[in-house]
Amino acid sequence: MFETFPRPTPTDELDQLGLILDAERRGIMLRRDLGLTKLYNLINDPTLPNTADGDIARMRGIHRELDQAVLSAYGWGDLGLEHGFHEYRKMVRWTVSPTARVEILDRLLEENHRRAASEPSSRTYDGRHETDDDAVTLFD
């Protein structure tokens, strides 16, 4: 899946927001003695409004900015995300709206097909994909 995921074009804004997210998240986790799961449980807690917790409001805001920057990197600035508390897989999470989620998935699939159609086939004789030792991975 990671080999064929249509990643957005890297931007300075994405780099900066990634660094901000990492620093803020680490700081909050250290100050509150929380692990990553417990922090995100707070972010996803619909009973915790932004006005009640500045750290959580800041984290939600950073994620909102990061999501917008990702859309811009794809050239999808026309898409409204409508962040809020939405049910997904029988759980309420702080995330994009169901309508936005479907549109994002549709556009990613379309982009994946577009990129695949423009690339020469890399299948081997037995139908498997060759791997490129120089390929960028998700965790580079």
N, C-alpha and C positions, 0 to 999 in steps of 0.2 A: 504494500500500500504506500509506504513512504517513497518508494522509487518513482511512482507515477503520480504522486500528489502534485497538483499544479501550484507550486509555491508562488507567492507574489514577488514582484521585483523588490529587492532590498532597498531601503531608503535610510537616510540619516535619521529621519523622524522615528522610524521603527526601532533603530538602534538605540536612540536616546530614551524612548519610552520603555524599552526593554530594560535598560539600566535603571531607570527610575522605579519601575515595578519591582525589580529585584531588590534594590536598596530599601524601598519603603516596606516591602514584605518582610525582609530580614529584620529591619528595625522594630517593626510591630511584634514579630515573633519573639525577639529577644526581650523587649520591654514587658511583654505580657506572659512570657514563658509558655508560648503556644507552639505546637507543631503546625505544619502546613494544613493538615486536614481540619484541625480545630479552627484555624483562622478562616478557612473557606466556609466552614459551617456557619461562622458568624456573618460572613459576607452574604451567604445565602439564606439567612434567617429573616423571614418577612416580619417578625415581631420587633426587629431592631431597625428603627428608622434612621436615616442619615443624621438627623438632628440630635439623636441620642448618643452617637459615637463618632467622633471626628476621624479616628483611624479607619473605621469601616467605610465612612463616607469617602475618604481619600482613596481607599483601595477601589471602591466602585467607580470613582471618577477616573482613576488611571486606566482601569479596564475599559471604560467607555471610550476614552481617548485612544487607547491602543486599538480597539475594534474599528474606530473611525479611520485610523491611520492605515490599517490593513485594507479596508475598503478602498481607500485612496490609492494604495499601492497596486491594487487590481484594476483601478480605473472605474470603480463602482460607487462613486460619490453620490449617485442618485438614490441609493438605497437607504431608507430610514430604518434604524435598528430597534427603536422603541424599547430601550433597556427598562427592565423592571422585574417584578416577581412573576414568573410564568411557570406553569406546570410543564414538565418534560419527563417522560418515562415515569409517571406517577409520583414525581417529586417536585416540589416547588423550589425553584432556583432563581437567583438574580442573574438574568441573562437577557438575550435579545428575544423579541416577540416570536411566537410560533410562525407568523407570516414571514418575518425576516429570516428565520432559520430555514424555512422551505426555499425561499428565494436564493439564499446563499448556497444551499446544497445544489439547487438547480444550476446556478451559475458556475459552481465549481465543476460539476459534471460536464457542462457545456465547454468550459475552458479546458478540461482534461481531454475531451474529444478533439477540440480544435488543435491542441498541442500534439496529440498523438497523430493526427492526420498530417501535420506538417513535418513530422520527423521520419527519417528513413527507418525501415523495419530493422530491429536488432534481434530478431528471433534466430535461434540456432536451428540446426537440422532437426532436433527433437522437439521443437516448439517452445523450449524455455527461452527466457531472455538472457542475453549475455550481460554480465555485470561490468561496469566501468570502474576500474580501481581508482580513478581520479574523481568519481562522482561525489557530489556534496551530499552529506547525510544530514538528517534532522539535527544531530547533536554536534556538528562541526563547530 
